[in-house]
Amino acid sequence: MKTESKIPEARKWFLKGLRDGIPIAAGYFAVSFALGITARNAGLTWYQATIASLLCNASAGEYAGFEVIASHGSYITMALITAIISARYMLMSVTLSQKLSPEVNTPQRLFVGFWVTDEIFGASSTVPGKLNPHYNYGLAICSLSFWALGTCLGVVLGNILPANVVTALGVLLYGMFLAIIMPEGRKNKKVGVIIIISMAVSFAFSRLPYISDLSEGTRIIIITLLIAGAAAFIFPVEEKPESADSGGEDEI
């Protein structure tokens, strides 16, 4: 009976993830369309590029992989470059693992970690209390399906759209990400201050000598460690004991 009572709750979280993933999907579709053009220029077919987008959920890492293919680089080179650029997702996965209930099994945790992207991480982090993995599944299935679809259409349609139009569509992704973090910043002044500091430091790192020469993924890792570490030290979060009845799950 306990398992049966959890099925409707898991379904509700999954459907909520699907709904919340719609704006992410719109942004991903625009960006991945441009990525598909890159894949076509590298010599990939539509199904090869689509499979690549289904297995690699990092835009910068996937773009770097296509560039390695275009330059006839080795598999080792591709693996190293992709790992370095996408290293920040390890930090995000560790963070989300702390929001999961101890009852969540290893396969479920692996799926949550595999489907981590910047935007999915941002949306999952704003869930109050413990994170139900089915919410993460809904986010991922909705948004990453359009990521793969956009890549496919980018290969098929090629360079029909002007480059400036594709670039303009990519701006939607940044607007969508702001829509995720700003409500939390308005509710919590400390979070709002941290968001502003993060933006300022990110801008400074993109202009400072030597640091600006680092890859975007490496700069994000450095900024994350510095600001998240300082925020955790200055504003420690006191964990509240969970009631045995609720099992750590919040109402939707």
N, C-alpha and C positions, 0 to 999 in steps of 0.2 A: 504493500500500500504506500510505503514511503516513496518508492520509485515512481509510482503512478502519479503521486501528488506533485512531483517535480517536473513532469512532462509539460503541463500547461505553462508553468513558469518559464521553462527553457524556451518554449515556443514564443512566448511574449517577448523575451529578451532578443530572440533571433529576429523577430519582425521589427522590433525597435531598431536593431542594428541595420536592417535593410532600409528603413526609412531615413535614418541618420546618414546612411552612406550615399544617398542620392546626390547631395551637393558635391561630395568628394568624387563621385563617379563622373560628374559633369566636368570638373577640373582635370581629372585624369584622362578623360577622353580627348580633350584639347591638346594636352601635353604629349600623350602617346601617339597622336596623329603625326606630330612632327618627328617623333622617335621612329615611326614607321618609315618615313621618308629617308631617314638616316640608314635604317636597315636595308631599304631597297638599294640605296647607293653603295652599300657594302656588299651587295650581291645576294642577299637573302631572299628567299621566296616568301609568300604571304604566310604559309603554314609554319615555316621555320621561325619567322619573326614572332608569330602568335604564340608558339610554344615557348620561345625565349621570354616573352612577357608574362606568361603564366607561371614560369619557374623563377623568374627574377623580378622582384617587386621594387627594385631601386632604380629610379630614372637615371641618375648619374652613373651608377654601376653598369646598367644595361647599355647606356650610350657609349661608355668606355669600352665595353665588350664588342660592340659593333665597330668601333674605330679600330680595335685590334684586329678584327676580322678583315676590315678593309685594307689594313697595312700588312696582311698576311703574317701576323704575329703568332707565337706559339701558344699552346693551351696553358702552359705554366705562366706565361706573361699575362694572359687574360685572367687566370685565377688570382694571381697576386694583385693586379690592379683592381679587380672587382672587390676583393677582400678588404683592401686598404680603404677604398672609397666608401664601402658600405659598413665599415667597422662600427659606426655610431649605432647601428641597429642592435648590436650586442648590449649596449647600455640601455636602450629602450626596452629590450626583452627582459633584462634583469629587473628593471623598474616595474614593468607590468606583472612580473612573477610575484612581486610583493603584494599586488592587489588581488591576486587570486586566492580563493579559499584553500586551506590545506586538503580539502576533500577533492579538489580537481586533480585528476590523474595525469600521469606523464604524457600519454598521447595527446590529451587535450592541451597541455602546456606546450607541447611541440608545435601544434597547429597555431596557437596564439603567437608563438615566437616566429614561426615561418611567415606569418601574414603581417608582420609589423612593418609599417611605413610611417613617415613623419605624420601624416594626417590621421591615419588610423590610431597611432599612438596618442596624438593629441585628443581625439574624440574619446578614446578608451580611458584616458587619464582623468577626464572630467566626470566620469561616472562616480557618484557618491558611494562611499563604502566599498565593499568588495566587488570585483569585476566578475560578472558572469561570462564565462568563455563563449556562450552562444551569442552574446551581444557582439563580441569580436568577430565571430564567424559571419554574422549578418553584414557587418561593416565590410569585411573582406570580400565576400561573395558579390555584393552589390558593386563596390567600387573597382575591384580588381578585374571583374568581368569586362567593364568598360575600358579598363587599361589595356587588356588584351585586344578588345574589339577595335579600339582606336589605332593600335599598332598595325593590326591587320588592314584596316582601311587606308592607313597611311602608305602601306606598301602597294596596295591595289590601285589607289587613285594617284599615287606618285606626287608630282609637283603641280597639280592642277591649281591648288590654292596658292596665292602669292605668299612669299616668305613673311612679309609684314603682317598679314592676316593671321598666320599660324602663331607668330610671336605674340600678337594681341590676345589670341585665345589662351595662350599660356599664362597670361596675367590673371585669369580667372582662378587659377590654382592658389595663388598667393592671397587673393581676396577671400577665398574659401577658408584658408588656414587662419586668417585673421578672425573670421567669423566664429571659429572654434575657440580661440583663446581669449578673445576680448570679453565675452560675457563673464567668464571666470575672473578676469582681471577687474571688472566692475564690481563684482560681488565681494572680492577680497582685495583690500588695498595693498597688502603685502605682495600678493601675486601680481597685481598691476605694476607695482614698482619694479619687480623682478623682470617682467616682460619688457618694460621700457629700458632697463639696464641691459638686458640681453640684446635688444635691437641696437643700442648704442655701441656695445662692445663688438657686435657682429659687423657693424659698419666700419668701426675703427680697424678691426682685423683685416678687412678687405682693402684697406688703404695703407696700412703700416708696412714698411719695408721688411723683407724676409718672411714675415708672417703671411702677407698677401700672396707670396709665391707658393704657399702650401695649397693642397687640394681643398676643395670646399668641404668634403667629408672630414678631413683632418681638422680643419678650423672649427667645425661644429663640435667635434669631440672635445677639443680643448676648451671651448666656450662652455659646453655642458658640464665638464668636470669642475671648472673654476666657479661658475655661477651656482650650479646645483649644490656643490660642496659648501660654498659660503652660505647659501640660503639655509641649508640643512643645519649648519652650525649656529647661525644667528637666530633662525626661527624653527627650532625643533618642534616636530609634531608629536603630540601625546596620543598614543593609541588607546582607544576606548575598548574595554572588554566587550566582546560580542555576546549577545544572548543566545542561549542554546536553542531556543525556539525558532529564531529567525534564520539561523545558520549563516549569518553574515550577509544575507541578500537584502537589497533595498527594493522598495516598491518602484515600479516603473512609472 
